[in-house]
Amino acid sequence: MALKKPTDACQTLAELTKRYPKAPAAVASRAAATRTQAKCAA
């Protein structure tokens, strides 16, 4: 979100969960928090 591009951030975060479904809990948690901050669609 530092780049002020929430659309790009949401797309990247969605791709993260698709590519790495077994990501560590800390990574998944941080991604979820960032999705909320960026107001990504569920």
PDB file as gemmi writes it, atoms N, CA and C in Angstrom:
CRYST1    1.000    1.000    1.000  90.00  90.00  90.00 P 1                      
ATOM      1  N   MET A   1       0.811  -1.190   0.000  1.00  0.00           N  
ATOM      2  CA  MET A   1       0.000   0.000   0.000  1.00  0.00           C  
ATOM      3  C   MET A   1       0.857   1.257   0.000  1.00  0.00           C  
ATOM      4  N   ALA A   2       2.127   1.109   0.191  1.00  0.00           N  
ATOM      5  CA  ALA A   2       3.007   2.264   0.217  1.00  0.00           C  
ATOM      6  C   ALA A   2       3.030   2.992  -1.131  1.00  0.00           C  
ATOM      7  N   LEU A   3       2.723   2.269  -2.193  1.00  0.00           N  
ATOM      8  CA  LEU A   3       2.742   2.884  -3.516  1.00  0.00           C  
ATOM      9  C   LEU A   3       1.400   3.500  -3.907  1.00  0.00           C  
ATOM     10  N   LYS A   4       0.419   3.376  -3.030  1.00  0.00           N  
ATOM     11  CA  LYS A   4      -0.917   3.954  -3.261  1.00  0.00           C  
ATOM     12  C   LYS A   4      -1.580   3.371  -4.508  1.00  0.00           C  
ATOM     13  N   LYS A   5      -1.429   2.068  -4.702  1.00  0.00           N  
ATOM     14  CA  LYS A   5      -2.058   1.381  -5.829  1.00  0.00           C  
ATOM     15  C   LYS A   5      -2.839   0.189  -5.284  1.00  0.00           C  
ATOM     16  N   PRO A   6      -3.996   0.433  -4.678  1.00  0.00           N  
ATOM     17  CA  PRO A   6      -4.737  -0.660  -4.050  1.00  0.00           C  
ATOM     18  C   PRO A   6      -5.192  -1.740  -5.030  1.00  0.00           C  
ATOM     19  N   THR A   7      -5.489  -1.388  -6.258  1.00  0.00           N  
ATOM     20  CA  THR A   7      -5.916  -2.386  -7.238  1.00  0.00           C  
ATOM     21  C   THR A   7      -4.789  -3.378  -7.504  1.00  0.00           C  
ATOM     22  N   ASP A   8      -3.590  -2.857  -7.711  1.00  0.00           N  
ATOM     23  CA  ASP A   8      -2.435  -3.726  -7.933  1.00  0.00           C  
ATOM     24  C   ASP A   8      -2.144  -4.571  -6.694  1.00  0.00           C  
ATOM     25  N   ALA A   9      -2.272  -3.963  -5.534  1.00  0.00           N  
ATOM     26  CA  ALA A   9      -2.031  -4.686  -4.286  1.00  0.00           C  
ATOM     27  C   ALA A   9      -3.018  -5.843  -4.139  1.00  0.00           C  
ATOM     28  N   CYS A  10      -4.266  -5.602  -4.424  1.00  0.00           N  
ATOM     29  CA  CYS A  10      -5.282  -6.649  -4.305  1.00  0.00           C  
ATOM     30  C   CYS A  10      -5.009  -7.799  -5.267  1.00  0.00           C  
ATOM     31  N   GLN A  11      -4.614  -7.479  -6.485  1.00  0.00           N  
ATOM     32  CA  GLN A  11      -4.301  -8.520  -7.459  1.00  0.00           C  
ATOM     33  C   GLN A  11      -3.106  -9.347  -7.006  1.00  0.00           C  
ATOM     34  N   THR A  12      -2.105  -8.691  -6.482  1.00  0.00           N  
ATOM     35  CA  THR A  12      -0.905  -9.389  -6.016  1.00  0.00           C  
ATOM     36  C   THR A  12      -1.223 -10.278  -4.826  1.00  0.00           C  
ATOM     37  N   LEU A  13      -2.006  -9.773  -3.901  1.00  0.00           N  
ATOM     38  CA  LEU A  13      -2.361 -10.558  -2.719  1.00  0.00           C  
ATOM     39  C   LEU A  13      -3.216 -11.773  -3.100  1.00  0.00           C  
ATOM     40  N   ALA A  14      -4.092 -11.613  -4.061  1.00  0.00           N  
ATOM     41  CA  ALA A  14      -4.889 -12.744  -4.532  1.00  0.00           C  
ATOM     42  C   ALA A  14      -3.992 -13.796  -5.175  1.00  0.00           C  
ATOM     43  N   GLU A  15      -3.028 -13.352  -5.934  1.00  0.00           N  
ATOM     44  CA  GLU A  15      -2.084 -14.268  -6.582  1.00  0.00           C  
ATOM     45  C   GLU A  15      -1.234 -14.996  -5.542  1.00  0.00           C  
ATOM     46  N   LEU A  16      -0.877 -14.316  -4.486  1.00  0.00           N  
ATOM     47  CA  LEU A  16      -0.081 -14.918  -3.417  1.00  0.00           C  
ATOM     48  C   LEU A  16      -0.789 -16.141  -2.837  1.00  0.00           C  
ATOM     49  N   THR A  17      -2.075 -15.992  -2.535  1.00  0.00           N  
ATOM     50  CA  THR A  17      -2.803 -17.118  -1.941  1.00  0.00           C  
ATOM     51  C   THR A  17      -3.006 -18.257  -2.938  1.00  0.00           C  
ATOM     52  N   LYS A  18      -3.065 -17.942  -4.224  1.00  0.00           N  
ATOM     53  CA  LYS A  18      -3.209 -18.991  -5.244  1.00  0.00           C  
ATOM     54  C   LYS A  18      -1.893 -19.751  -5.444  1.00  0.00           C  
ATOM     55  N   ARG A  19      -0.797 -19.012  -5.516  1.00  0.00           N  
ATOM     56  CA  ARG A  19       0.505 -19.639  -5.774  1.00  0.00           C  
ATOM     57  C   ARG A  19       1.072 -20.362  -4.564  1.00  0.00           C  
ATOM     58  N   TYR A  20       0.772 -19.839  -3.393  1.00  0.00           N  
ATOM     59  CA  TYR A  20       1.356 -20.388  -2.168  1.00  0.00           C  
ATOM     60  C   TYR A  20       0.284 -20.728  -1.138  1.00  0.00           C  
ATOM     61  N   PRO A  21      -0.551 -21.725  -1.427  1.00  0.00           N  
ATOM     62  CA  PRO A  21      -1.624 -22.066  -0.494  1.00  0.00           C  
ATOM     63  C   PRO A  21      -1.114 -22.573   0.859  1.00  0.00           C  
ATOM     64  N   LYS A  22       0.130 -23.043   0.890  1.00  0.00           N  
ATOM     65  CA  LYS A  22       0.704 -23.544   2.144  1.00  0.00           C  
ATOM     66  C   LYS A  22       1.693 -22.551   2.749  1.00  0.00           C  
ATOM     67  N   ALA A  23       1.487 -21.281   2.492  1.00  0.00           N  
ATOM     68  CA  ALA A  23       2.370 -20.260   3.051  1.00  0.00           C  
ATOM     69  C   ALA A  23       2.289 -20.291   4.573  1.00  0.00           C  
ATOM     70  N   PRO A  24       3.363 -19.921   5.236  1.00  0.00           N  
ATOM     71  CA  PRO A  24       3.343 -19.896   6.697  1.00  0.00           C  
ATOM     72  C   PRO A  24       2.213 -19.005   7.224  1.00  0.00           C  
ATOM     73  N   ALA A  25       1.739 -19.327   8.409  1.00  0.00           N  
ATOM     74  CA  ALA A  25       0.618 -18.592   9.002  1.00  0.00           C  
ATOM     75  C   ALA A  25       0.907 -17.095   9.112  1.00  0.00           C  
ATOM     76  N   ALA A  26       2.131 -16.740   9.418  1.00  0.00           N  
ATOM     77  CA  ALA A  26       2.485 -15.324   9.547  1.00  0.00           C  
ATOM     78  C   ALA A  26       2.311 -14.590   8.218  1.00  0.00           C  
ATOM     79  N   VAL A  27       2.679 -15.243   7.129  1.00  0.00           N  
ATOM     80  CA  VAL A  27       2.546 -14.634   5.803  1.00  0.00           C  
ATOM     81  C   VAL A  27       1.068 -14.494   5.435  1.00  0.00           C  
ATOM     82  N   ALA A  28       0.304 -15.544   5.658  1.00  0.00           N  
ATOM     83  CA  ALA A  28      -1.126 -15.509   5.345  1.00  0.00           C  
ATOM     84  C   ALA A  28      -1.840 -14.454   6.174  1.00  0.00           C  
ATOM     85  N   SER A  29      -1.467 -14.343   7.436  1.00  0.00           N  
ATOM     86  CA  SER A  29      -2.077 -13.354   8.320  1.00  0.00           C  
ATOM     87  C   SER A  29      -1.765 -11.935   7.864  1.00  0.00           C  
ATOM     88  N   ARG A  30      -0.526 -11.707   7.500  1.00  0.00           N  
ATOM     89  CA  ARG A  30      -0.120 -10.378   7.032  1.00  0.00           C  
ATOM     90  C   ARG A  30      -0.815 -10.035   5.715  1.00  0.00           C  
ATOM     91  N   ALA A  31      -0.947 -11.016   4.843  1.00  0.00           N  
ATOM     92  CA  ALA A  31      -1.645 -10.789   3.568  1.00  0.00           C  
ATOM     93  C   ALA A  31      -3.107 -10.454   3.817  1.00  0.00           C  
ATOM     94  N   ALA A  32      -3.739 -11.152   4.737  1.00  0.00           N  
ATOM     95  CA  ALA A  32      -5.146 -10.883   5.064  1.00  0.00           C  
ATOM     96  C   ALA A  32      -5.305  -9.472   5.636  1.00  0.00           C  
ATOM     97  N   ALA A  33      -4.394  -9.080   6.493  1.00  0.00           N  
ATOM     98  CA  ALA A  33      -4.459  -7.735   7.079  1.00  0.00           C  
ATOM     99  C   ALA A  33      -4.267  -6.673   6.006  1.00  0.00           C  
ATOM    100  N   THR A  34      -3.371  -6.927   5.074  1.00  0.00           N  
ATOM    101  CA  THR A  34      -3.132  -5.962   4.002  1.00  0.00           C  
ATOM    102  C   THR A  34      -4.329  -5.891   3.061  1.00  0.00           C  
ATOM    103  N   ARG A  35      -4.971  -7.046   2.804  1.00  0.00           N  
ATOM    104  CA  ARG A  35      -6.192  -7.034   1.978  1.00  0.00           C  
ATOM    105  C   ARG A  35      -7.267  -6.177   2.628  1.00  0.00           C  
ATOM    106  N   THR A  36      -7.402  -6.281   3.938  1.00  0.00           N  
ATOM    107  CA  THR A  36      -8.386  -5.474   4.651  1.00  0.00           C  
ATOM    108  C   THR A  36      -8.038  -3.997   4.561  1.00  0.00           C  
ATOM    109  N   GLN A  37      -6.769  -3.684   4.760  1.00  0.00           N  
ATOM    110  CA  GLN A  37      -6.305  -2.294   4.691  1.00  0.00           C  
ATOM    111  C   GLN A  37      -6.532  -1.708   3.303  1.00  0.00           C  
ATOM    112  N   ALA A  38      -6.324  -2.521   2.264  1.00  0.00           N  
ATOM    113  CA  ALA A  38      -6.480  -2.053   0.883  1.00  0.00           C  
ATOM    114  C   ALA A  38      -7.945  -2.078   0.440  1.00  0.00           C  
ATOM    115  N   LYS A  39      -8.806  -2.604   1.301  1.00  0.00           N  
ATOM    116  CA  LYS A  39     -10.250  -2.705   1.004  1.00  0.00           C  
ATOM    117  C   LYS A  39     -10.496  -3.548  -0.248  1.00  0.00           C  
ATOM    118  N   CYS A  40      -9.788  -4.676  -0.310  1.00  0.00           N  
ATOM    119  CA  CYS A  40      -9.961  -5.595  -1.431  1.00  0.00           C  
ATOM    120  C   CYS A  40     -11.307  -6.295  -1.308  1.00  0.00           C  
ATOM    121  N   ALA A  41     -11.861  -6.685  -2.433  1.00  0.00           N  
ATOM    122  CA  ALA A  41     -13.094  -7.464  -2.438  1.00  0.00           C  
ATOM    123  C   ALA A  41     -12.814  -8.838  -1.841  1.00  0.00           C  
ATOM    124  N   ALA A  42     -13.791  -9.402  -1.205  1.00  0.00           N  
ATOM    125  CA  ALA A  42     -13.630 -10.723  -0.583  1.00  0.00           C  
ATOM    126  C   ALA A  42     -13.471 -11.743  -1.633  1.00  0.00           C  
TER     127      ALA A  42                                                      
END                                                                             
